[in-house]
């Protein structure tokens, strides 16, 4: 990947057929949320809610380089948790306590500077817990950055 570029799934730059319109694309293998290996339990819950509403999603399909060394090799990157192809939107789920999300906020800010055409929505702990509560899920989610 060259400096300052990343291909968004489902766009012309990603190539024809990058997202099939009638097939649910769950990264990595088209499996339902219960079969994808997530980095954090909150991501599985969020994917389950997306499935409930029949919202197509892909898990961590793109990594965006954020910083490069003197040779042009990426040394820092950001990989948003979810890509919603029908909405053209990345979602980053952050269930850590607010005081622990400074580093992630910095990465999101840097991504927005470098890739202003790529929409990314950050869902913070308070909003995520409210979403769970609205669906009758009173679960304690271990924090993670």
C-alpha positions, 0 to 999 in steps of 0.5 A: 500500500502506498503512502496516504492510500487505502482501498475501501471495500466495495468501492471502484478502487477495490475492484469489481465484485468487491462486495456482492449485493445479495450475499452477506459478507462477514469477514473473513469467511461469510460466517455469522457473528457467532463464528467470526474470531473477534478481538473483544467480546463487545465486537461480537455483541455489536455484530450480533446486533447488526445481524439482528437488523440484517445490516451487512458488515465486514470485520476489520477489512482494511488497515489504514497506514498512519505513519511511515518510516524514512523508507516509506514503510508503515510504522503505525496503522489503524484498522476500524472494527466494522465496515458497513458496505450499504452505508459506506461507513466504518465503525470503531467500537471503543468500550474502554473507560473514557480516560483510557481511549486517548491513544485510540482517539489520536489514531482516529484523528490522524485517520481523518486528517489523512483520509478525509473522504473515508467516514468513520464513526466511533461508538464509545462505551456509554453509547454502546452500553445504552444500545445494549440496554435498549435491546434488553441486554444488561451485560457487563463488557470488560473494557478494552482500548 
